[in-house]
């Protein structure tokens, strides 16, 4: 299921109906216009005041788009001298229009800011200190950024994610170009819950953990190593440890797994499977495992989107 933010991104790509606002340059201060004026010791230590007005619109990958900076609060947005309007809100997610910009807040802070159509944006967009031609070809625009990759396919439009996803460039039917700035290392499809995940460990409900561990046993990468026809392989012996302290009901080959102590398994030379570690935060989990008789070690990673924990990565190797 796509996230709410990704769904709205597609709607914006399909509609692309933003109006062209007037370009207004912020007036320079008296201090900045004075000949030979330099920063005083006190001003050098003071954070620069927020930009007021829609121009200039400097593209700073992972940091800011014009006046709007990633990490700003609703109160910060009010200081830019632009009209602020909430367009939708659900739990910790809120979408705003701030002058010509569209903004997403997660937990009250900006996680992404974008221009619906670069072609209709104020004529003051710049990159690296140079004015950006609003009629620039999409391919030429993407080439201005590094590390650009196509985002996963979606209905209604396409995106390239550049600069460790600090810049996202979207397009679809017609000639419009959507330009987005977000925190580096995030993804267009990340939900607010994922973006707000602080990595602190959380316990998993038994039902969730059981489904997760079952998905580990069902990994396609493990299938070549089970050798069900060999002695002692069916039913599968799983080491009883803290990971499976509640003895979840797992199955493989149509049989329920049997839990055994590691001491007994090693003494009796049983072919056992061991789930060595399970760690989880609010939206991410990792399960580590080994199958000593086959010299196999590996891990599986999971991501939570809304109420579903899906497999996001897996790795198996032979020693």
Backbone bond lengths (Angstrom), bond angles and torsions (degrees), N, CA, C in turn:
res aa  C-N    CA-C-N  psi(-1)  N-CA   C-N-CA  omega(-1)  CA-C   N-CA-C  phi
1 X - - - 1.472 - - 1.526 109.22 -
2 X 1.364 119.30 126.05 1.449 120.35 178.89 1.506 110.55 -68.38
3 X 1.337 115.73 152.38 1.450 119.98 179.29 1.517 110.04 -72.87
4 X 1.343 115.73 162.43 1.459 120.52 178.17 1.512 110.41 -59.56
5 X 1.322 116.54 -40.16 1.479 119.29 -177.88 1.525 110.43 -66.75
6 X 1.339 117.75 -38.87 1.469 119.90 179.26 1.517 110.72 -68.74
7 X 1.340 116.59 -37.66 1.457 120.01 179.29 1.520 110.87 -63.50
8 X 1.331 115.98 -42.70 1.462 119.28 178.97 1.522 111.24 -68.77
9 X 1.324 116.63 -30.61 1.465 119.55 175.88 1.520 109.77 -62.39
10 X 1.318 116.48 -41.17 1.462 120.13 179.09 1.515 111.43 -66.71
11 X 1.341 116.71 -39.37 1.460 119.87 177.39 1.514 110.25 -61.80
12 X 1.328 116.33 -40.10 1.458 120.13 179.49 1.519 110.13 -66.02
13 X 1.334 116.57 -39.77 1.455 119.31 179.01 1.522 110.85 -64.41
14 X 1.336 115.62 -39.58 1.462 119.59 -177.73 1.522 111.27 -70.43
15 X 1.321 115.98 -41.16 1.460 120.04 -175.94 1.519 111.48 -81.64
16 X 1.338 114.77 -53.49 1.469 121.80 -179.61 1.516 111.02 45.04
17 X 1.341 116.72 55.83 1.454 120.55 -171.74 1.516 112.56 -116.07
18 X 1.349 116.76 28.08 1.464 116.95 -179.44 1.513 109.89 -71.44
19 X 1.333 117.14 148.04 1.452 122.76 178.81 1.507 109.87 -89.44
20 X 1.300 116.89 148.34 1.448 120.94 -179.56 1.522 109.78 -78.90
21 X 1.366 117.42 115.77 1.453 119.58 178.09 1.516 110.27 -82.61
22 X 1.306 115.92 164.15 1.456 120.21 178.50 1.512 109.39 -76.75
23 X 1.331 116.94 143.16 1.462 121.93 179.75 1.516 108.97 -87.56
24 X 1.329 114.85 127.58 1.469 119.08 179.09 1.518 108.25 -131.45
25 X 1.299 118.01 124.11 1.453 121.98 176.66 1.524 108.48 -84.31
26 X 1.317 116.87 136.02 1.460 120.93 176.23 1.520 108.99 -68.89
27 X 1.325 115.87 134.43 1.459 119.99 -177.80 1.517 110.16 -69.18
28 X 1.363 119.14 135.29 1.458 121.01 179.10 1.526 110.12 -68.73
29 X 1.307 115.53 149.05 1.461 119.54 179.09 1.512 109.90 -75.93
30 X 1.326 114.83 163.78 1.454 119.59 179.54 1.517 110.62 -61.99
31 X 1.344 116.90 -37.29 1.450 120.59 -178.47 1.518 111.00 -64.59
32 X 1.343 116.58 -40.56 1.452 119.11 -176.74 1.514 111.92 -74.29
33 X 1.365 117.33 -21.72 1.462 119.45 -178.50 1.517 112.58 -93.43
34 X 1.310 117.94 -5.31 1.457 120.29 -179.37 1.518 110.13 -75.53
35 X 1.338 118.78 134.24 1.462 121.05 -179.39 1.522 110.36 -60.75
36 X 1.328 114.87 131.91 1.464 119.84 175.00 1.500 114.19 73.03
37 X 1.327 117.68 8.50 1.464 119.18 -177.84 1.518 109.41 -70.91
38 X 1.325 117.18 136.71 1.455 122.97 179.06 1.500 109.21 -131.31
39 X 1.321 117.55 168.18 1.454 120.30 -178.53 1.521 111.71 -70.15
40 X 1.304 114.92 137.91 1.462 120.27 175.52 1.509 107.67 -85.09
41 X 1.349 118.84 162.22 1.466 120.29 179.11 1.520 112.33 -54.96
42 X 1.325 117.74 -38.98 1.458 119.54 -178.02 1.515 111.71 -70.95
43 X 1.361 117.42 -38.82 1.458 119.90 -179.04 1.518 111.52 -70.81
44 X 1.344 117.31 -30.10 1.453 120.50 179.88 1.516 111.11 -66.62
45 X 1.321 116.57 -28.48 1.461 120.13 -177.58 1.515 111.95 -91.62
46 X 1.342 118.01 -7.97 1.450 122.16 -176.90 1.523 110.25 -97.14
47 X 1.327 118.94 131.48 1.470 120.49 177.63 1.520 110.69 -57.14
48 X 1.335 115.82 143.53 1.455 119.49 -179.83 1.523 109.52 -65.70
49 X 1.336 117.00 144.71 1.466 120.46 -179.63 1.521 110.30 -66.57
50 X 1.322 117.63 156.54 1.468 120.17 179.43 1.518 111.26 -64.62
51 X 1.327 115.86 146.04 1.459 120.54 176.64 1.519 109.17 -65.79
52 X 1.315 115.84 136.47 1.458 121.24 178.32 1.531 108.21 -110.64
53 X 1.323 116.60 128.61 1.457 120.90 -178.82 1.515 111.47 99.36
54 X 1.329 116.11 165.32 1.458 120.86 -174.64 1.518 113.62 -80.05
55 X 1.333 118.06 -21.45 1.457 121.79 179.94 1.526 111.14 -112.48
56 X 1.326 116.52 150.53 1.465 129.85 -2.96 1.527 111.35 -76.17
57 X 1.342 115.94 158.66 1.459 121.21 177.61 1.527 107.94 -112.29
58 X 1.320 114.99 85.78 1.464 120.72 179.15 1.531 109.04 -85.61
59 X 1.326 116.15 131.80 1.464 121.25 176.99 1.524 108.24 -87.23
60 X 1.316 116.46 114.83 1.467 121.81 177.99 1.535 107.51 -120.47
61 X 1.313 117.88 97.58 1.459 120.67 -175.33 1.531 113.03 -52.11
62 X 1.330 115.10 127.23 1.450 120.66 178.19 1.509 115.01 77.52
63 X 1.324 116.82 -4.05 1.472 120.49 -173.12 1.525 112.81 -121.90
64 X 1.321 116.90 -57.04 1.462 119.35 -172.87 1.518 110.97 -160.93
65 X 1.325 114.38 158.24 1.458 123.10 169.24 1.518 105.45 -128.87
66 X 1.329 115.49 106.17 1.457 119.00 -174.70 1.513 110.89 62.05
67 X 1.340 115.87 -133.91 1.455 121.21 -177.65 1.526 113.15 -70.89
68 X 1.318 117.62 -22.99 1.464 121.49 -170.88 1.528 110.68 -88.04
69 X 1.316 115.56 120.46 1.458 121.65 -178.06 1.537 110.79 -108.10
70 X 1.312 115.90 141.01 1.462 120.76 174.96 1.527 108.39 -61.32
71 X 1.327 116.13 132.09 1.459 120.63 -179.38 1.511 114.43 99.65
72 X 1.338 117.96 -9.50 1.460 120.05 178.60 1.528 111.38 -69.30
73 X 1.323 115.68 154.00 1.460 121.89 177.25 1.525 109.83 -96.99
74 X 1.321 115.73 172.79 1.471 120.17 176.82 1.522 109.70 -59.18
75 X 1.312 116.63 -38.75 1.467 120.49 178.67 1.526 110.85 -63.03
76 X 1.342 117.07 -40.52 1.469 120.61 176.98 1.519 110.94 -61.59
77 X 1.327 116.97 -40.97 1.463 120.80 -178.37 1.521 111.91 -63.01
78 X 1.311 116.49 -32.86 1.468 120.58 -179.98 1.525 111.65 -66.74
79 X 1.323 118.07 -18.44 1.465 121.72 -175.64 1.526 113.09 -84.81
80 X 1.322 117.19 -4.66 1.462 119.22 -176.24 1.534 113.10 -86.47
81 X 1.322 117.61 0.27 1.456 120.13 178.20 1.510 113.46 70.95
82 X 1.326 117.67 23.20 1.456 122.59 179.50 1.528 109.25 -116.56
83 X 1.325 117.56 149.24 1.468 118.96 177.00 1.525 110.67 -64.19
84 X 1.329 116.51 134.35 1.462 122.23 -179.21 1.519 108.44 -116.67
85 X 1.338 116.06 123.82 1.460 120.74 -177.53 1.522 109.87 -134.72
86 X 1.326 117.02 127.63 1.452 121.56 176.06 1.527 108.86 -80.35
87 X 1.333 116.95 128.77 1.472 120.81 -179.15 1.520 112.53 -104.43
88 X 1.337 117.71 -26.98 1.469 120.40 175.82 1.520 109.12 -165.03
89 X 1.336 114.56 153.34 1.464 120.00 179.76 1.517 109.52 -151.18
90 X 1.349 115.24 134.53 1.469 120.85 176.51 1.518 107.90 -147.68
91 X 1.329 115.41 115.27 1.453 122.17 -177.93 1.528 109.58 52.33
92 X 1.341 118.83 -119.58 1.466 120.07 -175.09 1.524 113.38 -88.23
93 X 1.342 116.94 1.13 1.463 121.27 -176.87 1.525 110.74 -104.14
94 X 1.332 116.36 131.21 1.468 120.77 176.64 1.524 109.22 -140.01
95 X 1.329 115.28 138.94 1.458 121.55 177.17 1.520 108.93 -112.67
96 X 1.337 114.86 135.85 1.464 121.26 -177.78 1.524 110.18 -128.92
97 X 1.326 114.10 156.64 1.458 121.25 164.88 1.513 106.56 -109.93
98 X 1.337 115.88 125.18 1.461 121.57 -179.75 1.522 106.66 -123.78
99 X 1.335 116.99 96.54 1.454 119.78 -173.36 1.523 108.82 58.53
100 X 1.336 118.22 -128.78 1.469 120.31 -179.13 1.530 113.26 -81.81
101 X 1.327 117.04 -2.20 1.463 121.22 -175.44 1.524 112.72 -96.73
102 X 1.312 115.40 152.29 1.464 122.87 169.56 1.521 106.54 -110.50
103 X 1.311 116.04 138.27 1.462 120.47 -171.90 1.523 109.68 -134.56
104 X 1.329 116.19 139.67 1.456 120.86 171.46 1.525 109.29 -112.19
105 X 1.324 115.98 131.26 1.455 122.40 174.74 1.522 108.90 -108.32
106 X 1.317 116.44 137.49 1.455 122.67 170.72 1.523 107.33 -122.84
107 X 1.317 116.03 120.45 1.452 118.74 -178.09 1.512 112.39 61.21
108 X 1.349 116.65 29.27 1.455 120.79 176.93 1.513 115.29 86.37
109 X 1.347 118.41 5.07 1.464 120.72 -179.84 1.525 110.77 -126.74
110 X 1.333 115.69 147.43 1.460 121.76 -178.97 1.531 109.89 -66.63
111 X 1.330 115.92 126.49 1.458 120.72 174.65 1.529 111.25 -113.77
112 X 1.333 116.70 -18.07 1.458 119.69 178.91 1.522 109.41 -158.64
113 X 1.330 115.67 142.55 1.467 121.93 176.69 1.517 107.46 -135.80
114 X 1.342 116.25 141.56 1.460 117.43 -178.21 1.521 112.59 -151.40
115 X 1.340 113.67 160.89 1.461 124.01 169.84 1.519 106.55 -104.29
116 X 1.327 116.59 125.68 1.463 119.68 -177.81 1.518 112.02 -60.97
117 X 1.332 117.38 -37.53 1.456 120.37 -179.14 1.515 109.33 -147.85
118 X 1.323 115.62 110.64 1.462 120.47 178.50 1.515 111.29 -55.35
119 X 1.347 117.46 -33.73 1.469 121.00 -177.66 1.531 111.65 -61.09
120 X 1.342 116.89 -32.71 1.469 121.23 -176.06 1.524 112.80 -103.51
121 X 1.315 117.26 6.73 1.462 120.94 -178.85 1.523 110.41 -73.21
122 X 1.333 118.19 162.01 1.464 120.34 173.11 1.527 110.16 -54.41
123 X 1.317 116.72 145.52 1.463 120.94 -174.72 1.529 111.16 -81.64
124 X 1.325 115.69 57.47 1.465 119.62 -179.27 1.522 109.97 -146.29
125 X 1.338 116.56 27.74 1.461 121.29 179.14 1.524 108.91 -82.14
126 X 1.323 116.38 136.70 1.460 119.58 -178.64 1.522 110.60 -140.61
127 X 1.325 115.09 158.47 1.453 122.05 177.61 1.523 107.85 -139.68
128 X 1.314 116.36 123.18 1.459 120.52 -179.55 1.512 113.34 61.79
129 X 1.332 116.11 31.25 1.462 120.53 178.36 1.513 114.56 83.94
130 X 1.332 117.82 0.63 1.462 121.15 -179.79 1.518 110.01 -113.95
131 X 1.321 115.41 138.65 1.455 120.53 179.59 1.516 110.30 -61.36
132 X 1.329 115.66 138.48 1.456 121.46 -179.69 1.521 109.26 -102.72
133 X 1.323 116.37 124.10 1.459 121.60 177.72 1.529 108.86 -68.07
134 X 1.331 117.23 121.56 1.461 120.53 -177.87 1.530 112.32 -65.74
135 X 1.330 117.59 -16.47 1.471 121.39 179.53 1.527 111.66 -93.03
136 X 1.321 117.82 9.61 1.459 121.52 -177.26 1.535 110.28 -57.39
137 X 1.314 116.02 141.61 1.461 120.82 177.59 1.529 109.60 -67.61
138 X 1.312 115.65 145.34 1.466 119.77 -177.55 1.530 111.97 -56.26
139 X 1.329 117.19 -46.73 1.456 120.63 -178.88 1.525 111.12 -60.34
140 X 1.332 116.07 -38.46 1.468 119.97 179.67 1.519 110.85 -69.15
141 X 1.330 117.31 -36.57 1.455 121.05 178.33 1.527 110.58 -65.17
142 X 1.327 116.88 -46.93 1.463 120.53 180.00 1.524 110.39 -60.37
143 X 1.340 116.82 -37.04 1.471 121.19 -178.84 1.520 112.65 -66.77
144 X 1.328 117.95 -15.06 1.465 120.98 178.95 1.527 112.12 -76.19
145 X 1.329 116.58 -12.93 1.461 120.98 -177.82 1.519 109.95 -113.94
146 X 1.313 116.08 159.84 1.460 121.06 -179.23 1.521 111.13 -100.15
147 X 1.323 114.97 162.12 1.464 122.17 172.49 1.531 111.94 54.54
148 X 1.324 116.63 48.23 1.469 120.13 -178.70 1.527 110.70 -89.04
149 X 1.329 115.24 132.92 1.457 121.86 179.20 1.526 108.77 -135.12
150 X 1.318 116.64 148.27 1.457 120.28 175.79 1.522 109.44 -71.73
151 X 1.336 116.25 133.10 1.460 120.82 174.75 1.526 108.20 -71.97
152 X 1.339 117.52 161.11 1.472 119.42 178.41 1.523 111.73 -52.50
153 X 1.331 118.20 144.79 1.471 121.59 -178.31 1.526 111.30 -57.63
154 X 1.326 115.54 147.15 1.457 121.35 178.90 1.522 108.96 -149.34
155 X 1.319 116.36 158.59 1.461 121.12 178.75 1.524 109.69 -82.36
156 X 1.327 117.84 131.88 1.450 121.23 173.72 1.505 115.17 101.46
157 X 1.330 118.44 -8.45 1.454 119.35 -179.93 1.507 111.48 172.29
158 X 1.330 116.09 172.44 1.457 122.06 -179.88 1.520 109.13 -131.88
159 X 1.333 115.49 154.85 1.453 120.95 179.05 1.519 110.45 -135.45
160 X 1.325 115.52 144.92 1.460 122.58 166.24 1.525 106.15 -111.11
161 X 1.330 116.31 134.06 1.454 121.32 177.95 1.522 108.10 -109.54
162 X 1.341 116.65 123.89 1.462 122.12 -173.78 1.534 110.52 -123.95
163 X 1.331 114.36 166.94 1.472 120.51 176.42 1.532 111.21 51.12
164 X 1.339 116.70 53.82 1.475 122.43 -178.22 1.520 110.61 56.75
165 X 1.329 116.05 36.21 1.463 124.83 179.19 1.520 112.84 69.59
166 X 1.324 117.01 16.97 1.466 120.26 175.25 1.513 112.24 -75.00
167 X 1.346 116.15 -16.24 1.470 122.52 175.44 1.525 107.78 -133.80
168 X 1.340 115.30 135.83 1.460 121.07 177.69 1.518 108.70 -127.48
169 X 1.320 115.79 130.52 1.453 121.40 -178.39 1.524 107.85 -117.62
170 X 1.339 116.32 121.89 1.452 121.22 -176.04 1.517 112.28 -115.99
171 X 1.325 115.59 151.32 1.465 120.90 178.02 1.521 109.30 -155.80
172 X 1.320 115.25 165.55 1.454 121.14 179.90 1.516 109.24 -163.26
173 X 1.346 116.90 -136.22 1.453 120.76 178.08 1.515 109.63 -66.38
174 X 1.310 117.46 138.20 1.457 121.05 178.59 1.515 111.61 89.70
175 X 1.343 115.08 -163.20 1.461 121.09 -172.12 1.527 112.81 -107.32
176 X 1.338 118.39 5.73 1.463 119.23 -173.94 1.532 111.40 -72.70
177 X 1.317 115.05 157.27 1.462 122.62 175.28 1.519 108.24 -133.00
178 X 1.326 115.51 123.33 1.456 120.31 175.58 1.521 108.02 -94.23
179 X 1.329 116.80 135.71 1.460 122.05 -175.93 1.520 109.38 -123.14
180 X 1.341 116.07 121.24 1.468 121.38 -175.28 1.524 110.92 -125.56
181 X 1.333 115.48 146.89 1.467 122.25 173.84 1.517 107.65 -126.37
182 X 1.338 115.63 132.29 1.461 121.19 179.79 1.527 108.75 -144.37
183 X 1.307 115.85 171.31 1.459 120.47 178.25 1.515 109.93 -62.49
184 X 1.321 116.91 136.48 1.456 120.76 179.19 1.523 110.39 -63.54
185 X 1.318 115.05 145.27 1.459 120.04 179.41 1.512 114.24 89.92
186 X 1.345 117.69 -7.65 1.461 121.26 176.90 1.526 108.98 -93.61
187 X 1.333 115.69 175.84 1.465 120.24 -179.65 1.520 109.46 -131.92
188 X 1.304 115.51 153.18 1.462 120.96 -178.82 1.519 111.66 -55.82
189 X 1.325 117.32 -37.31 1.463 121.45 -175.29 1.529 113.80 -87.66
190 X 1.318 118.42 1.43 1.455 120.18 178.95 1.530 110.27 -63.89
191 X 1.310 115.71 134.70 1.464 120.02 175.07 1.516 109.32 -81.69
192 X 1.333 116.71 166.34 1.458 119.71 177.35 1.522 110.71 -61.19
193 X 1.322 116.57 -38.67 1.464 119.52 179.29 1.523 110.45 -59.34
194 X 1.326 117.04 -38.61 1.459 121.01 178.43 1.522 110.95 -69.33
195 X 1.314 116.55 -40.83 1.461 120.33 -179.10 1.524 112.16 -68.58
196 X 1.326 116.28 -28.31 1.465 120.31 -179.14 1.524 112.36 -91.18
197 X 1.318 117.49 -1.83 1.466 121.40 -180.00 1.527 109.58 -64.94
198 X 1.329 116.62 116.96 1.463 120.80 -178.07 1.523 113.43 -91.39
199 X 1.328 116.63 3.04 1.451 120.05 176.90 1.514 115.22 82.97
200 X 1.319 117.98 -2.26 1.460 120.05 179.89 1.525 110.19 -67.74
201 X 1.334 117.40 140.35 1.471 119.61 -177.74 1.519 112.64 -66.68
202 X 1.324 115.27 140.66 1.465 121.31 177.06 1.532 108.28 -133.33
203 X 1.336 118.00 148.21 1.469 119.95 176.29 1.518 110.24 -76.01
204 X 1.315 116.00 146.78 1.458 120.84 178.08 1.523 109.71 -99.53
205 X 1.323 117.94 137.68 1.464 119.83 173.58 1.530 110.06 -57.89
206 X 1.313 116.43 149.35 1.462 121.25 -177.38 1.528 111.38 -56.12
207 X 1.323 116.89 -42.50 1.476 120.35 -178.70 1.521 110.73 -62.05
208 X 1.323 116.31 -42.63 1.463 120.80 -179.87 1.528 110.26 -65.88
209 X 1.322 115.95 -46.12 1.469 119.50 -178.82 1.528 111.27 -63.08
210 X 1.318 117.16 -39.94 1.461 120.46 179.72 1.530 111.02 -61.50
211 X 1.326 116.74 -45.58 1.476 120.33 178.84 1.520 110.75 -62.59
212 X 1.338 116.14 -39.09 1.463 121.10 -179.10 1.527 110.96 -65.15
213 X 1.327 116.80 -46.03 1.462 120.52 -179.54 1.526 111.42 -68.04
214 X 1.328 116.79 -33.16 1.460 119.55 176.06 1.523 110.61 -64.00
215 X 1.328 116.46 -38.79 1.468 120.37 177.91 1.527 110.69 -64.11
216 X 1.329 116.86 -31.28 1.462 119.88 176.75 1.530 109.68 -65.41
217 X 1.318 117.45 -47.99 1.471 120.27 179.33 1.525 111.61 -62.54
218 X 1.327 116.78 -28.50 1.469 120.80 -177.84 1.527 113.29 -88.30
219 X 1.335 117.97 4.97 1.465 120.49 -178.34 1.533 111.05 -57.82
220 X 1.319 115.49 133.71 1.461 119.60 178.27 1.523 111.46 -63.39
221 X 1.321 117.30 -29.85 1.463 120.73 -178.58 1.528 112.32 -69.85
222 X 1.331 117.14 -20.99 1.458 120.11 179.26 1.527 112.71 -89.08
223 X 1.324 116.26 -20.85 1.467 120.91 -174.70 1.540 113.83 -51.01
224 X 1.349 119.86 -41.38 1.480 118.90 -177.47 1.528 113.80 -68.21
225 X 1.335 118.16 -11.52 1.464 120.13 -174.09 1.530 114.40 -103.32
226 X 1.327 118.32 -7.94 1.454 119.20 -174.43 1.530 112.51 -69.87
227 X 1.312 118.39 -43.49 1.471 122.90 179.62 1.528 110.99 47.95
228 X 1.292 114.19 61.97 1.463 120.98 -177.00 1.530 113.23 -55.21
229 X 1.343 116.48 -29.71 1.456 120.37 -175.37 1.526 113.37 -75.25
230 X 1.331 117.65 -10.54 1.457 119.63 -178.28 1.535 110.68 -84.94
231 X 1.337 118.22 152.52 1.464 122.13 -177.37 1.536 112.82 -57.32
232 X 1.325 115.43 135.98 1.454 121.07 175.16 1.516 115.40 81.07
233 X 1.343 118.40 2.03 1.468 120.50 -176.30 1.531 112.62 -88.65
234 X 1.312 117.96 -25.12 1.476 121.37 -177.01 1.533 108.63 -130.84
235 X 1.354 116.96 116.27 1.469 127.79 6.21 1.530 111.76 -76.72
236 X 1.313 115.82 157.81 1.460 121.99 179.65 1.521 110.41 -71.91
237 X 1.328 115.77 132.66 1.460 120.58 176.08 1.526 108.98 -92.27
238 X 1.309 115.44 126.13 1.475 121.89 -179.93 1.529 107.87 -116.12
239 X 1.323 116.23 132.92 1.459 121.21 -179.19 1.524 110.43 -66.55
240 X 1.327 116.02 129.08 1.468 121.85 176.62 1.523 108.54 -79.46
241 X 1.334 116.70 114.20 1.467 121.01 179.04 1.523 109.08 -147.60
242 X 1.335 116.64 -167.97 1.463 120.06 -176.25 1.525 112.82 -64.54
243 X 1.326 117.58 -30.55 1.466 120.34 -178.98 1.525 110.42 -62.44
244 X 1.323 116.51 -36.91 1.470 121.13 -177.57 1.532 110.20 -117.08
245 X 1.330 115.97 36.79 1.469 120.69 -177.28 1.519 112.45 -58.96
246 X 1.348 116.83 -29.59 1.466 120.51 -179.51 1.530 111.96 -91.06
247 X 1.340 116.87 8.90 1.457 122.70 177.68 1.523 113.07 48.95
248 X 1.322 117.43 63.53 1.468 119.35 178.79 1.523 110.89 -61.72
249 X 1.314 115.94 146.98 1.464 121.16 -178.74 1.522 109.48 -82.87
250 X 1.330 115.60 100.06 1.458 122.37 -178.84 1.524 109.51 -111.66
251 X 1.315 116.10 151.36 1.459 120.01 -179.58 1.518 111.24 -133.93
252 X 1.318 114.92 153.60 1.463 122.11 171.94 1.522 107.60 -160.05
253 X 1.315 117.09 145.86 1.470 124.01 -173.47 1.526 110.34 60.71
254 X 1.328 118.35 19.64 1.450 121.01 -177.99 1.517 113.53 81.20
255 X 1.336 116.74 5.14 1.468 121.52 -179.61 1.525 110.08 -117.38
256 X 1.321 116.59 150.06 1.460 120.69 174.74 1.522 109.12 -73.67
257 X 1.343 116.49 141.02 1.458 119.98 177.44 1.526 108.93 -68.20
258 X 1.312 115.92 155.67 1.459 122.01 178.40 1.526 108.40 -114.25
259 X 1.319 116.70 127.12 1.460 120.33 179.80 1.525 110.22 -87.78
260 X 1.321 115.75 132.46 1.461 121.83 179.71 1.521 109.19 -134.74
261 X 1.313 116.34 154.87 1.464 119.33 176.16 1.526 108.67 -73.93
262 X 1.308 115.93 152.07 1.461 119.39 -179.67 1.525 110.77 -65.51
263 X 1.332 115.83 -36.98 1.468 119.49 179.64 1.520 110.65 -60.99
264 X 1.338 116.97 -46.00 1.465 120.66 179.55 1.526 111.15 -64.86
265 X 1.338 115.82 -41.20 1.462 119.43 -178.38 1.522 111.28 -62.76
266 X 1.338 116.24 -40.84 1.460 119.28 -178.61 1.521 111.28 -75.30
267 X 1.338 116.35 -37.36 1.467 119.49 178.82 1.528 110.86 -64.45
268 X 1.334 116.14 -42.21 1.469 120.57 -178.07 1.529 112.77 -88.43
269 X 1.343 115.21 2.38 1.477 120.94 179.65 1.532 111.76 53.91
270 X 1.337 114.82 47.20 1.458 120.46 179.32 1.531 110.22 -84.05
271 X 1.327 117.69 144.07 1.474 120.25 172.77 1.526 109.12 -76.49
272 X 1.304 117.51 102.27 1.468 120.57 -174.21 1.525 111.51 -114.12
273 X 1.331 114.21 158.55 1.466 123.18 175.69 1.529 106.84 -114.27
274 X 1.320 116.18 135.92 1.469 119.51 -176.78 1.530 111.07 -125.68
275 X 1.329 115.31 124.33 1.465 121.61 171.90 1.524 105.70 -89.61
276 X 1.322 116.68 101.53 1.467 120.80 -168.08 1.519 114.60 -82.48
277 X 1.339 117.29 -27.81 1.465 118.85 -176.34 1.518 110.67 -158.15
278 X 1.322 116.43 140.43 1.457 122.33 171.97 1.524 107.67 -134.22
279 X 1.312 116.40 119.60 1.469 121.27 177.13 1.519 108.41 -125.00
280 X 1.329 116.27 142.73 1.470 119.81 -177.25 1.518 110.79 -147.53
281 X 1.325 114.78 142.93 1.465 122.31 169.36 1.525 106.58 -114.81
282 X 1.313 117.19 -164.28 1.470 119.94 -175.85 1.528 112.90 -61.30
283 X 1.334 117.90 -34.33 1.470 119.75 -175.81 1.524 113.96 -134.52
284 X 1.310 118.01 4.74 1.462 120.61 -179.20 1.526 109.74 -133.53
285 X 1.330 115.95 143.92 1.454 120.73 177.97 1.525 109.12 -145.47
286 X 1.323 115.14 152.66 1.470 121.32 179.37 1.527 108.52 -139.86
287 X 1.320 115.72 131.83 1.457 122.28 177.74 1.522 107.90 -118.23
288 X 1.333 116.44 126.33 1.462 121.49 177.16 1.528 109.39 -107.70
289 X 1.323 116.71 145.92 1.457 119.92 -174.86 1.516 110.82 -151.50
290 X 1.347 114.80 166.99 1.454 120.30 174.45 1.521 109.88 -151.82
291 X 1.316 115.51 153.39 1.465 123.54 179.03 1.530 105.62 -132.60
292 X 1.343 116.80 82.00 1.466 121.34 -169.09 1.522 114.96 -55.27
293 X 1.328 118.49 -38.25 1.453 120.37 -176.38 1.525 112.21 -60.23
294 X 1.343 116.19 -25.77 1.469 120.92 178.62 1.528 111.86 -105.61
295 X 1.348 115.88 2.31 1.465 118.95 -179.60 1.518 112.83 66.73
296 X 1.330 116.65 30.61 1.466 121.50 -174.21 1.525 111.25 -105.11
297 X 1.314 116.17 134.93 1.463 122.86 169.62 1.526 107.48 -131.57
298 X 1.331 116.26 155.50 1.463 118.29 179.24 1.506 112.40 -176.50
299 X 1.303 115.09 -176.72 1.462 121.01 177.11 1.526 109.29 -152.52
300 X 1.307 114.45 159.81 1.468 121.74 174.90 1.518 107.74 -132.01
301 X 1.329 116.30 139.64 1.459 121.70 179.83 1.520 109.53 -116.60
302 X 1.330 115.29 144.34 1.456 121.91 -177.23 1.522 110.26 -129.20
303 X 1.328 115.60 149.49 1.462 122.50 174.33 1.516 109.95 -126.63
304 X 1.311 115.27 141.10 1.454 119.93 178.67 1.528 109.49 -98.83
305 X 1.312 115.72 122.37 1.468 121.48 173.70 1.516 106.71 -119.71
306 X 1.320 114.74 113.00 1.458 121.34 -173.56 1.533 107.94 59.78
307 X 1.326 120.17 -114.95 1.472 120.27 -177.35 1.521 113.02 -106.09
308 X 1.323 117.20 8.76 1.458 119.92 -174.68 1.526 111.24 -113.50
309 X 1.339 115.77 130.00 1.461 121.69 174.21 1.528 108.03 -96.44
310 X 1.327 116.00 111.74 1.453 120.64 -178.83 1.516 111.60 -109.30
311 X 1.323 116.37 150.42 1.452 122.20 177.08 1.529 109.00 -68.81
312 X 1.329 117.75 124.99 1.465 121.14 -178.27 1.522 112.76 -110.63
313 X 1.335 117.33 -23.29 1.469 120.24 179.09 1.520 108.68 -161.15
314 X 1.336 116.08 152.50 1.458 119.58 174.41 1.498 108.97 -152.32
315 X 1.337 114.63 149.91 1.463 119.94 -178.22 1.522 109.08 -147.65
316 X 1.318 116.28 134.32 1.458 123.14 177.26 1.519 108.12 -135.23
317 X 1.320 117.09 135.89 1.460 120.73 177.32 1.520 109.92 -141.39
318 X 1.343 115.39 157.40 1.456 121.48 177.99 1.523 109.07 -106.23
319 X 1.313 114.99 134.37 1.467 118.87 177.69 1.516 110.63 -78.78
